[in-house]
Amino acid sequence: MDIEVVPDRVRLAGQAMGEAAYGVGRVTPYDDLSEVGTALPGSTTAAAAEALAARWRVAMANWARATEVHGEALAVGAEDYRALESAVVGLLALTPPNPRPIHHRDSRAAGGAAA
Amino acid sequence: MNVAGLLAWRAELLEESVTGLVVSGRRLVDLQDEIDLGAVPPDWVGGDAEAARHNHGLLVGELVDLVAEVSAASRALAQAADSIARARGVLDDALQVAAHSGFMVDSRSNAVRDVRPPSEDPHQRADRDRLRTEIADHVEQSLRTARHADLEVAVVLDQLLRGTFDVGARRLQDAVTAGADLATRPIRLPPPVSAGPGDQFAWWQGLTGEEQQRVVDDFPGWVGNVDGVPAWARDAANRNRLPDLRAALVAEVVRLSRRPFGLREGRIDGLLKKISGLDRVLAALRRPGTRQLLALDANSRELHVVLAQGDVDTADNVTVLTHGFTSSVDDTLLRADDEMTHLRDRADALDPATTHATVLWMGYDAPQIDGLLADPFGSESVLSDDLARAAAPGLAAYLNGIDASRGEDPHLTNAGHSYGGLTAGLSAQDSTGLDELVVLGAPSLGVDDVGDLDVPAGHLYSVEADHDLVADSGFFGPDPTHLEGVRQLDTAAHDDLGLGEVTGHTSYFTDASTSQHNLAAVATGQHDLLIDTTREPEVTDELRHLLQHGQDLVGEVDATLAGLGDRMRDEALDLLPRRWR
């Protein structure tokens, strides 16, 4: 696994979801639906369309907000992932090499040279 | 729902809403790339990755539902816009006809009133009544269609509001298709029951083009025999019905043949005759030229069929032929189809500038020899007018339906031969929109006075050949030869015109005959080409005339005696002292 690739892809996913949230925020089908009342005054359809338009307005706003939060969460996750990876790499760098690797133990016991 | 309400509706604004919704739907679908890119990388593992993946799935599901809802709403509204535009079209046409013809339509109560003073002429009064009914039918059906469209789309929107749709899609584009499918309305508005041709036509006009095709394909029984539905649709529907109808009749024969002889006697013969009749219909439809199968009904004693040549929806001249004694689909359809071909060719030759359609109306149980033999004076006998009287309303409805199903009325002729002439005459007592009525070798028109027929004055004709005893029989009423107001047309040879003579009772449609020429001249409205009768009255004519004259004399004597009686009584009263009166 390439440890640099995953956080980048998570970050990009978060960014894409942010764009999706923005895109949905710019689409307003509920406005078109509200116009039905003007086209068919006094109709049963007009009342039903108005109610559905109101639901769509709320639902789309909620979706955009939730998706935006989701995108931000992914971005944070990516940063955390990167930070964690960096920390791990740093820690590994500070750790001294094992002076006696386990796989050498048998050869030393067999009379090999010691450091 | 009233006229004012429908006039306030604007289908074009509804279409704008639909366009807006479609654009919105596309813009949402365009977000599919972002949604895909937003998926959590599969190699990101752990609790937070799982949570992110779950969250992403929920968000995608919600967006898919939303796209499906937008698609469903736009589809439902588009259908409604189409239906309402059609309803408005029917209403606008009806209002225009009303305005031009002196009728007023109350936009609140939907009532149609004739604002012109009543005519003295009964034909004109009948025509006005017919027109008023037609306008009222169209108004009513336009409102019915609009109301139905309104309720139907409201149901879809309400279901969307309550979230009762299950889309079952994962991709946004699939959601568009799924939503549209969910909102595609089933045809829940069958034709009105027991309604006239005007109602039926308005119902038909209220369906979208797609719905009309679905009715023809999936519910052909709804429209195949319905007067007021355009000929193209009836034809297509009946062609669809024909194989199933034949199979059903064959199955019935098989079923009956398993029963003991006494229980199936006669019935199998009748069914086999109908099956044979259907085969004749198929053979006729395979002949070259345009044919329309405008009715198909096996529920009566005889197979009922209406078969046209030409296009009844568009022809300038439509001629309906009604035959009589012994006519049946099995025995006479193909010969009558030949006669129609020749008649139509003759009409084309007389008037090549206009288009012609001929219709063979076999929509009734014509009397057969069996009926005569079984009971000469029974209702199934040719000696009774019961069958003609039973058939007349159906023929009148068919004639009415031709006018009702077209934007522009054709020049409409009904030609009845023999007993079919009686049927034609009886049907013309109703208001049918008929322009011409011709009877050929007919024993009677079924009326004593041509004023009882709703045919324009001067457009009623009788064609009687020499030695046609049926035409002279005077059964069922006065011989048309002696009825005032009936123009007598010739059957003698006219060598200078290349026209031959016909004699007897069964040759009136002979090709290149004077009789056929006269019928074609009437059918094309070429009245200046008509050849009036030149034949001398025969003995049978004279006898019939004398009998009729004798009846008239008896009537006159009766009236004179009655008048005399009244005068004597008055004089006697005058002699009495005033206080005794």
Interface residues (C-beta under 8 A of the other chain):
Chain A: M1 V6 R9 V10 L12 A13 G14 Q15 A16 M17 E19 A20 G23 V24 R26 V27 T28 P29 D31 D32 L33 E35 V36 T38 A39 L40 P41 G42 S43 T44 T45 A47 A48 A49 A51 L52 R55 W56 A59 M60 W63 A66 T67 H70 G71 A73 L74 G77 D80 Y81
Chain B: G5 A8 W9 R10 A11 L13 L14 E16 S17 V18 G20 L21 S24 G25 R27 L28 D30 L31 D33 E34 I35 D36 L37 G38 A39 V40 P41 D43 W44 D48 A49 A52 N55 H56 L59 E62 L63 L66 E69 V70 A73 L77 A80 I84 D150 L151 V153 A154 L157 D158 L160 L161
